[in-house]
Amino acid sequence: MANKKVVTKTVETVKNTATKANAFALKSTEEVVSGAIKFTAQWQDLSKKALKGGLKLADTQQDIIFNTLEAAKGHAVKGFKRSKALFTK
């Protein structure tokens, strides 16, 4: 009988210890996952802002390049007309 009581008590102790370890592991996992989700959301916001700003910058640079090319074309056409007028006379 005493042996059966010791085994039963040992089994209960092991069950309680396993339950506590499982609860601790679950709590720790929940904290890690919650933290990961929080930081991922922050990085997504930052990435969204960076991408939006990068696209806006690229749009502005593209406008500057096309305006410069149009101006250069205008000067080239005007210069060609002037030089043509000078050499045809």
MOPAC internal coordinates of N, CA, C and O (Angstrom, degrees):
PM7 1SCF
backbone

  N    0.0000 0     0.00 0     0.00 0    0    0    0
  C    1.4341 1     0.00 0     0.00 0    1    0    0
  C    1.5220 1   112.96 1     0.00 0    2    1    0
  O    1.2310 1   121.06 1   136.40 1    3    2    1
  N    1.3018 1   115.58 1   -43.60 1    3    2    1
  C    1.4537 1   119.69 1  -178.27 1    5    3    2
  C    1.5211 1   110.43 1   -62.93 1    6    5    3
  O    1.2310 1   121.64 1   143.38 1    7    6    5
  N    1.3123 1   114.47 1   -36.62 1    7    6    5
  C    1.4564 1   119.82 1   179.52 1    9    7    6
  C    1.5272 1   110.70 1   -64.31 1   10    9    7
  O    1.2310 1   120.41 1   139.16 1   11   10    9
  N    1.3319 1   116.83 1   -40.84 1   11   10    9
  C    1.4539 1   122.04 1   179.71 1   13   11   10
  C    1.5266 1   110.37 1   -65.92 1   14   13   11
  O    1.2310 1   119.56 1   142.40 1   15   14   13
  N    1.3215 1   118.45 1   -37.60 1   15   14   13
  C    1.4637 1   122.73 1   178.21 1   17   15   14
  C    1.5247 1   110.41 1   -66.34 1   18   17   15
  O    1.2310 1   120.12 1   139.76 1   19   18   17
  N    1.3129 1   117.37 1   -40.24 1   19   18   17
  C    1.4704 1   121.59 1   179.45 1   21   19   18
  C    1.5236 1   109.82 1   -65.22 1   22   21   19
  O    1.2310 1   120.54 1   136.27 1   23   22   21
  N    1.3254 1   116.58 1   -43.73 1   23   22   21
  C    1.4641 1   121.26 1   179.18 1   25   23   22
  C    1.5193 1   109.73 1   -63.93 1   26   25   23
  O    1.2310 1   120.14 1   135.25 1   27   26   25
  N    1.3292 1   117.34 1   -44.75 1   27   26   25
  C    1.4649 1   121.41 1   179.39 1   29   27   26
  C    1.5249 1   110.49 1   -61.92 1   30   29   27
  O    1.2310 1   120.64 1   136.07 1   31   30   29
  N    1.3204 1   116.39 1   -43.93 1   31   30   29
  C    1.4689 1   120.33 1   179.19 1   33   31   30
  C    1.5291 1   110.34 1   -64.68 1   34   33   31
  O    1.2310 1   120.05 1   139.66 1   35   34   33
  N    1.3174 1   117.52 1   -40.34 1   35   34   33
  C    1.4645 1   121.53 1   179.17 1   37   35   34
  C    1.5278 1   110.32 1   -64.80 1   38   37   35
  O    1.2310 1   120.56 1   137.73 1   39   38   37
  N    1.3146 1   116.54 1   -42.27 1   39   38   37
  C    1.4673 1   120.75 1   178.50 1   41   39   38
  C    1.5306 1   109.81 1   -62.56 1   42   41   39
  O    1.2310 1   120.28 1   135.93 1   43   42   41
  N    1.3044 1   117.08 1   -44.07 1   43   42   41
  C    1.4713 1   120.73 1   178.33 1   45   43   42
  C    1.5297 1   110.77 1   -62.69 1   46   45   43
  O    1.2310 1   120.31 1   138.23 1   47   46   45
  N    1.3156 1   117.02 1   -41.77 1   47   46   45
  C    1.4631 1   120.84 1   178.62 1   49   47   46
  C    1.5229 1   110.45 1   -62.62 1   50   49   47
  O    1.2310 1   120.61 1   135.68 1   51   50   49
  N    1.3208 1   116.45 1   -44.32 1   51   50   49
  C    1.4694 1   120.84 1   178.54 1   53   51   50
  C    1.5237 1   110.22 1   -63.24 1   54   53   51
  O    1.2310 1   119.93 1   136.87 1   55   54   53
  N    1.3356 1   117.74 1   -43.13 1   55   54   53
  C    1.4620 1   121.56 1   178.25 1   57   55   54
  C    1.5262 1   110.95 1   -60.66 1   58   57   55
  O    1.2310 1   120.51 1   133.87 1   59   58   57
  N    1.3292 1   116.63 1   -46.13 1   59   58   57
  C    1.4691 1   120.54 1   179.72 1   61   59   58
  C    1.5222 1   111.40 1   -63.10 1   62   61   59
  O    1.2310 1   120.79 1   137.13 1   63   62   61
  N    1.3301 1   116.09 1   -42.87 1   63   62   61
  C    1.4630 1   120.13 1   179.75 1   65   63   62
  C    1.5345 1   109.82 1   -64.79 1   66   65   63
  O    1.2310 1   120.22 1   136.83 1   67   66   65
  N    1.3124 1   117.19 1   -43.17 1   67   66   65
  C    1.4660 1   121.14 1   178.61 1   69   67   66
  C    1.5226 1   111.09 1   -63.78 1   70   69   67
  O    1.2310 1   120.69 1   139.80 1   71   70   69
  N    1.3174 1   116.28 1   -40.20 1   71   70   69
  C    1.4663 1   120.44 1   178.38 1   73   71   70
  C    1.5207 1   110.92 1   -63.56 1   74   73   71
  O    1.2310 1   120.64 1   136.43 1   75   74   73
  N    1.3333 1   116.37 1   -43.57 1   75   74   73
  C    1.4665 1   120.33 1   178.39 1   77   75   74
  C    1.5221 1   110.78 1   -64.53 1   78   77   75
  O    1.2310 1   120.24 1   136.90 1   79   78   77
  N    1.3349 1   117.14 1   -43.10 1   79   78   77
  C    1.4694 1   120.96 1   179.10 1   81   79   78
  C    1.5254 1   110.35 1   -63.70 1   82   81   79
  O    1.2310 1   120.28 1   139.21 1   83   82   81
  N    1.3135 1   117.06 1   -40.79 1   83   82   81
  C    1.4561 1   121.45 1   178.97 1   85   83   82
  C    1.5272 1   110.80 1   -65.05 1   86   85   83
  O    1.2310 1   120.57 1   136.96 1   87   86   85
  N    1.3294 1   116.52 1   -43.04 1   87   86   85
  C    1.4674 1   120.54 1   178.86 1   89   87   86
  C    1.5290 1   110.31 1   -62.79 1   90   89   87
  O    1.2310 1   120.52 1   138.14 1   91   90   89
  N    1.3418 1   116.62 1   -41.86 1   91   90   89
  C    1.4645 1   120.65 1   178.51 1   93   91   90
  C    1.5249 1   110.65 1   -64.07 1   94   93   91
  O    1.2310 1   120.43 1   135.84 1   95   94   93
  N    1.3289 1   116.79 1   -44.16 1   95   94   93
  C    1.4665 1   121.09 1   179.13 1   97   95   94
  C    1.5242 1   110.82 1   -62.81 1   98   97   95
  O    1.2310 1   120.43 1   137.94 1   99   98   97
  N    1.3090 1   116.78 1   -42.06 1   99   98   97
  C    1.4665 1   121.15 1   178.92 1  101   99   98
  C    1.5238 1   111.23 1   -63.64 1  102  101   99
  O    1.2310 1   120.62 1   134.73 1  103  102  101
  N    1.3250 1   116.41 1   -45.27 1  103  102  101
  C    1.4630 1   121.08 1   179.55 1  105  103  102
  C    1.5342 1   110.10 1   -62.95 1  106  105  103
  O    1.2310 1   120.70 1   135.50 1  107  106  105
  N    1.3318 1   116.26 1   -44.50 1  107  106  105
  C    1.4638 1   120.25 1  -179.99 1  109  107  106
  C    1.5199 1   111.02 1   -63.38 1  110  109  107
  O    1.2310 1   120.41 1   137.64 1  111  110  109
  N    1.3220 1   116.81 1   -42.36 1  111  110  109
  C    1.4698 1   121.42 1   178.92 1  113  111  110
  C    1.5176 1   110.87 1   -62.76 1  114  113  111
  O    1.2310 1   120.52 1   136.84 1  115  114  113
  N    1.3376 1   116.61 1   -43.16 1  115  114  113
  C    1.4686 1   120.34 1   178.40 1  117  115  114
  C    1.5243 1   111.12 1   -61.31 1  118  117  115
  O    1.2310 1   120.11 1   139.34 1  119  118  117
  N    1.3274 1   117.40 1   -40.66 1  119  118  117
  C    1.4662 1   120.91 1   178.71 1  121  119  118
  C    1.5274 1   111.12 1   -65.03 1  122  121  119
  O    1.2310 1   120.61 1   137.65 1  123  122  121
  N    1.3199 1   116.44 1   -42.35 1  123  122  121
  C    1.4670 1   120.23 1   179.78 1  125  123  122
  C    1.5241 1   110.84 1   -64.99 1  126  125  123
  O    1.2310 1   120.68 1   134.41 1  127  126  125
  N    1.3305 1   116.31 1   -45.59 1  127  126  125
  C    1.4674 1   120.05 1  -179.67 1  129  127  126
  C    1.5220 1   110.44 1   -65.20 1  130  129  127
  O    1.2310 1   120.00 1   137.73 1  131  130  129
  N    1.3169 1   117.60 1   -42.27 1  131  130  129
  C    1.4725 1   120.50 1   178.76 1  133  131  130
  C    1.5264 1   110.50 1   -61.87 1  134  133  131
  O    1.2310 1   120.61 1   136.74 1  135  134  133
  N    1.3178 1   116.44 1   -43.26 1  135  134  133
  C    1.4640 1   120.22 1   177.80 1  137  135  134
  C    1.5105 1   111.45 1   -63.53 1  138  137  135
  O    1.2310 1   120.29 1   138.05 1  139  138  137
  N    1.3229 1   117.06 1   -41.95 1  139  138  137
  C    1.4669 1   120.79 1   179.37 1  141  139  138
  C    1.5247 1   111.09 1   -63.09 1  142  141  139
  O    1.2310 1   120.69 1   138.16 1  143  142  141
  N    1.3127 1   116.28 1   -41.84 1  143  142  141
  C    1.4727 1   120.36 1   178.87 1  145  143  142
  C    1.5284 1   110.15 1   -64.34 1  146  145  143
  O    1.2310 1   120.52 1   137.99 1  147  146  145
  N    1.3193 1   116.62 1   -42.01 1  147  146  145
  C    1.4679 1   121.11 1  -179.89 1  149  147  146
  C    1.5283 1   110.44 1   -62.05 1  150  149  147
  O    1.2310 1   120.47 1   131.21 1  151  150  149
  N    1.3342 1   116.70 1   -48.79 1  151  150  149
  C    1.4610 1   119.75 1  -178.26 1  153  151  150
  C    1.5208 1   112.09 1   -69.45 1  154  153  151
  O    1.2310 1   120.13 1   146.44 1  155  154  153
  N    1.3228 1   117.36 1   -33.56 1  155  154  153
  C    1.4644 1   120.38 1   176.59 1  157  155  154
  C    1.5224 1   110.33 1   -63.99 1  158  157  155
  O    1.2310 1   120.42 1   138.39 1  159  158  157
  N    1.3112 1   116.80 1   -41.61 1  159  158  157
  C    1.4665 1   120.69 1   178.28 1  161  159  158
  C    1.5281 1   110.47 1   -62.73 1  162  161  159
  O    1.2310 1   120.46 1   138.83 1  163  162  161
  N    1.3274 1   116.73 1   -41.17 1  163  162  161
  C    1.4621 1   120.06 1   178.25 1  165  163  162
  C    1.5302 1   110.93 1   -63.90 1  166  165  163
  O    1.2310 1   120.19 1   137.14 1  167  166  165
  N    1.3225 1   117.24 1   -42.86 1  167  166  165
  C    1.4672 1   120.72 1   179.07 1  169  167  166
  C    1.5160 1   111.09 1   -66.76 1  170  169  167
  O    1.2310 1   119.97 1   145.37 1  171  170  169
  N    1.3245 1   117.67 1   -34.63 1  171  170  169
  C    1.4581 1   119.97 1   177.04 1  173  171  170
  C    1.5174 1   110.45 1   -64.61 1  174  173  171
  O    1.2310 1   120.17 1   137.36 1  175  174  173
  N    1.3300 1   117.28 1   -42.64 1  175  174  173
  C    1.4630 1   120.46 1   177.48 1  177  175  174
  C    1.5220 1   110.65 1   -61.81 1  178  177  175
  O    1.2310 1   120.62 1   135.04 1  179  178  177
  N    1.3234 1   116.41 1   -44.96 1  179  178  177
  C    1.4574 1   120.56 1   179.51 1  181  179  178
  C    1.5287 1   110.75 1   -62.86 1  182  181  179
  O    1.2310 1   120.35 1   136.44 1  183  182  181
  N    1.3233 1   116.94 1   -43.56 1  183  182  181
  C    1.4693 1   121.22 1   179.42 1  185  183  182
  C    1.5217 1   110.75 1   -63.51 1  186  185  183
  O    1.2310 1   121.07 1   139.94 1  187  186  185
  N    1.3183 1   115.56 1   -40.06 1  187  186  185
  C    1.4724 1   120.34 1   179.25 1  189  187  186
  C    1.5262 1   110.21 1   -61.39 1  190  189  187
  O    1.2310 1   120.77 1   134.75 1  191  190  189
  N    1.3333 1   116.13 1   -45.25 1  191  190  189
  C    1.4645 1   120.04 1   179.55 1  193  191  190
  C    1.5179 1   110.86 1   -65.17 1  194  193  191
  O    1.2310 1   120.36 1   138.05 1  195  194  193
  N    1.3376 1   116.92 1   -41.95 1  195  194  193
  C    1.4636 1   120.56 1  -179.45 1  197  195  194
  C    1.5234 1   110.82 1   -64.85 1  198  197  195
  O    1.2310 1   120.55 1   137.26 1  199  198  197
  N    1.3196 1   116.55 1   -42.74 1  199  198  197
  C    1.4574 1   120.51 1   179.39 1  201  199  198
  C    1.5200 1   111.09 1   -64.84 1  202  201  199
  O    1.2310 1   121.04 1   136.44 1  203  202  201
  N    1.3213 1   115.62 1   -43.56 1  203  202  201
  C    1.4657 1   120.28 1   179.52 1  205  203  202
  C    1.5305 1   110.17 1   -62.50 1  206  205  203
  O    1.2310 1   120.74 1   135.00 1  207  206  205
  N    1.3233 1   116.19 1   -45.00 1  207  206  205
  C    1.4651 1   120.47 1   178.62 1  209  207  206
  C    1.5183 1   111.76 1   -65.64 1  210  209  207
  O    1.2310 1   120.35 1   141.84 1  211  210  209
  N    1.3305 1   116.94 1   -38.16 1  211  210  209
  C    1.4620 1   121.11 1   178.90 1  213  211  210
  C    1.5128 1   111.76 1   -65.41 1  214  213  211
  O    1.2310 1   120.59 1   138.77 1  215  214  213
  N    1.3275 1   116.47 1   -41.23 1  215  214  213
  C    1.4638 1   119.93 1   178.16 1  217  215  214
  C    1.5231 1   111.16 1   -67.12 1  218  217  215
  O    1.2310 1   120.88 1   142.76 1  219  218  217
  N    1.3265 1   115.92 1   -37.24 1  219  218  217
  C    1.4604 1   119.79 1   178.38 1  221  219  218
  C    1.5297 1   110.06 1   -65.41 1  222  221  219
  O    1.2310 1   120.61 1   138.57 1  223  222  221
  N    1.3331 1   116.44 1   -41.43 1  223  222  221
  C    1.4546 1   121.43 1   178.01 1  225  223  222
  C    1.5258 1   110.81 1   -64.41 1  226  225  223
  O    1.2310 1   120.29 1   136.49 1  227  226  225
  N    1.3275 1   117.05 1   -43.51 1  227  226  225
  C    1.4678 1   120.91 1   178.84 1  229  227  226
  C    1.5259 1   110.52 1   -62.44 1  230  229  227
  O    1.2310 1   120.19 1   140.74 1  231  230  229
  N    1.3276 1   117.24 1   -39.26 1  231  230  229
  C    1.4620 1   121.43 1   178.16 1  233  231  230
  C    1.5252 1   110.93 1   -62.82 1  234  233  231
  O    1.2310 1   121.07 1   135.57 1  235  234  233
  N    1.3217 1   115.56 1   -44.43 1  235  234  233
  C    1.4622 1   120.22 1   179.04 1  237  235  234
  C    1.5256 1   110.93 1   -63.54 1  238  237  235
  O    1.2310 1   120.13 1   135.28 1  239  238  237
  N    1.3332 1   117.35 1   -44.72 1  239  238  237
  C    1.4630 1   121.10 1   179.40 1  241  239  238
  C    1.5261 1   111.04 1   -62.85 1  242  241  239
  O    1.2310 1   120.54 1   140.99 1  243  242  241
  N    1.3184 1   116.57 1   -39.01 1  243  242  241
  C    1.4539 1   120.37 1   178.77 1  245  243  242
  C    1.5282 1   110.29 1   -63.69 1  246  245  243
  O    1.2310 1   120.39 1   136.82 1  247  246  245
  N    1.3232 1   116.86 1   -43.18 1  247  246  245
  C    1.4654 1   120.23 1   177.47 1  249  247  246
  C    1.5247 1   110.98 1   -60.75 1  250  249  247
  O    1.2310 1   120.26 1   137.06 1  251  250  249
  N    1.3302 1   117.10 1   -42.94 1  251  250  249
  C    1.4649 1   121.18 1   179.55 1  253  251  250
  C    1.5227 1   110.19 1   -61.95 1  254  253  251
  O    1.2310 1   120.17 1   135.67 1  255  254  253
  N    1.3234 1   117.28 1   -44.33 1  255  254  253
  C    1.4629 1   120.81 1  -178.94 1  257  255  254
  C    1.5223 1   110.66 1   -62.98 1  258  257  255
  O    1.2310 1   120.15 1   133.24 1  259  258  257
  N    1.3384 1   117.32 1   -46.76 1  259  258  257
  C    1.4618 1   119.40 1  -179.31 1  261  259  258
  C    1.5351 1   111.68 1   -65.60 1  262  261  259
  O    1.2310 1   120.03 1   141.79 1  263  262  261
  N    1.3138 1   117.55 1   -38.21 1  263  262  261
  C    1.4683 1   119.96 1   176.87 1  265  263  262
  C    1.5305 1   110.67 1   -63.64 1  266  265  263
  O    1.2310 1   120.64 1   138.64 1  267  266  265
  N    1.3303 1   116.39 1   -41.36 1  267  266  265
  C    1.4545 1   120.58 1   178.50 1  269  267  266
  C    1.5240 1   110.80 1   -64.68 1  270  269  267
  O    1.2310 1   120.41 1   136.91 1  271  270  269
  N    1.3350 1   116.82 1   -43.09 1  271  270  269
  C    1.4651 1   119.99 1   178.63 1  273  271  270
  C    1.5269 1   111.57 1   -63.81 1  274  273  271
  O    1.2310 1   120.34 1   139.71 1  275  274  273
  N    1.3182 1   116.96 1   -40.29 1  275  274  273
  C    1.4663 1   120.06 1   177.64 1  277  275  274
  C    1.5229 1   111.02 1   -63.47 1  278  277  275
  O    1.2310 1   120.54 1   137.67 1  279  278  277
  N    1.3270 1   116.57 1   -42.33 1  279  278  277
  C    1.4636 1   120.25 1   178.59 1  281  279  278
  C    1.5240 1   110.42 1   -64.71 1  282  281  279
  O    1.2310 1   120.03 1   137.10 1  283  282  281
  N    1.3278 1   117.56 1   -42.90 1  283  282  281
  C    1.4582 1   120.86 1   179.36 1  285  283  282
  C    1.5247 1   110.59 1   -64.03 1  286  285  283
  O    1.2310 1   120.52 1   139.90 1  287  286  285
  N    1.3300 1   116.62 1   -40.10 1  287  286  285
  C    1.4603 1   120.42 1   177.13 1  289  287  286
  C    1.5264 1   110.50 1   -61.88 1  290  289  287
  O    1.2310 1   120.90 1   135.58 1  291  290  289
  N    1.3335 1   115.87 1   -44.42 1  291  290  289
  C    1.4632 1   120.07 1   178.61 1  293  291  290
  C    1.5165 1   111.47 1   -60.11 1  294  293  291
  O    1.2310 1   119.97 1   136.29 1  295  294  293
  N    1.3230 1   117.66 1   -43.71 1  295  294  293
  C    1.4627 1   121.19 1   178.42 1  297  295  294
  C    1.5193 1   111.04 1   -65.95 1  298  297  295
  O    1.2310 1   119.84 1   140.68 1  299  298  297
  N    1.3156 1   117.91 1   -39.32 1  299  298  297
  C    1.4614 1   121.16 1  -179.60 1  301  299  298
  C    1.5238 1   110.60 1   -66.28 1  302  301  299
  O    1.2310 1   120.42 1   136.07 1  303  302  301
  N    1.3324 1   116.79 1   -43.93 1  303  302  301
  C    1.4655 1   120.31 1   179.07 1  305  303  302
  C    1.5216 1   110.38 1   -63.81 1  306  305  303
  O    1.2310 1   121.23 1   135.56 1  307  306  305
  N    1.3186 1   115.25 1   -44.44 1  307  306  305
  C    1.4607 1   119.75 1   179.80 1  309  307  306
  C    1.5348 1   110.53 1   -63.43 1  310  309  307
  O    1.2310 1   120.25 1   136.50 1  311  310  309
  N    1.3358 1   117.12 1   -43.50 1  311  310  309
  C    1.4652 1   121.09 1   178.38 1  313  311  310
  C    1.5155 1   111.87 1   -64.83 1  314  313  311
  O    1.2310 1   120.38 1   141.32 1  315  314  313
  N    1.3429 1   116.89 1   -38.68 1  315  314  313
  C    1.4598 1   120.23 1   178.15 1  317  315  314
  C    1.5204 1   110.33 1   -64.22 1  318  317  315
  O    1.2310 1   120.13 1   137.75 1  319  318  317
  N    1.3485 1   117.36 1   -42.25 1  319  318  317
  C    1.4745 1   120.46 1   179.15 1  321  319  318
  C    1.5243 1   110.75 1   -63.22 1  322  321  319
  O    1.2310 1   120.72 1   139.94 1  323  322  321
  N    1.3384 1   116.23 1   -40.06 1  323  322  321
  C    1.4815 1   120.19 1   179.79 1  325  323  322
  C    1.5253 1   110.22 1   -65.81 1  326  325  323
  O    1.2310 1   121.30 1   133.43 1  327  326  325
  N    1.3243 1   115.11 1   -46.57 1  327  326  325
  C    1.4674 1   117.55 1  -178.08 1  329  327  326
  C    1.5061 1   110.43 1   -67.95 1  330  329  327
  O    1.2310 1   118.95 1   145.84 1  331  330  329
  N    1.3026 1   119.61 1   -34.16 1  331  330  329
  C    1.4635 1   122.92 1   177.01 1  333  331  330
  C    1.5219 1   109.55 1   -64.79 1  334  333  331
  O    1.2310 1   121.06 1   138.08 1  335  334  333
  N    1.3417 1   115.58 1   -41.92 1  335  334  333
  C    1.4641 1   119.42 1   179.65 1  337  335  334
  C    1.5312 1   109.92 1   -65.62 1  338  337  335
  O    1.2310 1   119.51 1   143.02 1  339  338  337
  N    1.3278 1   118.54 1   -36.98 1  339  338  337
  C    1.4573 1   120.99 1  -179.54 1  341  339  338
  C    1.5291 1   112.35 1   -69.03 1  342  341  339
  O    1.2310 1   120.63 1   139.12 1  343  342  341
  N    1.3175 1   116.39 1   -40.88 1  343  342  341
  C    1.4750 1   119.39 1  -175.75 1  345  343  342
  C    1.5203 1   113.67 1   -84.89 1  346  345  343
  O    1.2310 1   119.42 1   164.23 1  347  346  345
  N    1.3127 1   118.71 1   -15.77 1  347  346  345
  C    1.4700 1   119.75 1   178.98 1  349  347  346
  C    1.5099 1   112.97 1   -86.90 1  350  349  347
  O    1.2310 1   119.55 1   167.50 1  351  350  349
  N    1.2962 1   118.45 1   -12.50 1  351  350  349
  C    1.4636 1   120.46 1  -178.46 1  353  351  350
  C    1.4818 1   112.78 1   -84.78 1  354  353  351
  O    1.2310 1   120.10 1   180.00 1  355  354  353

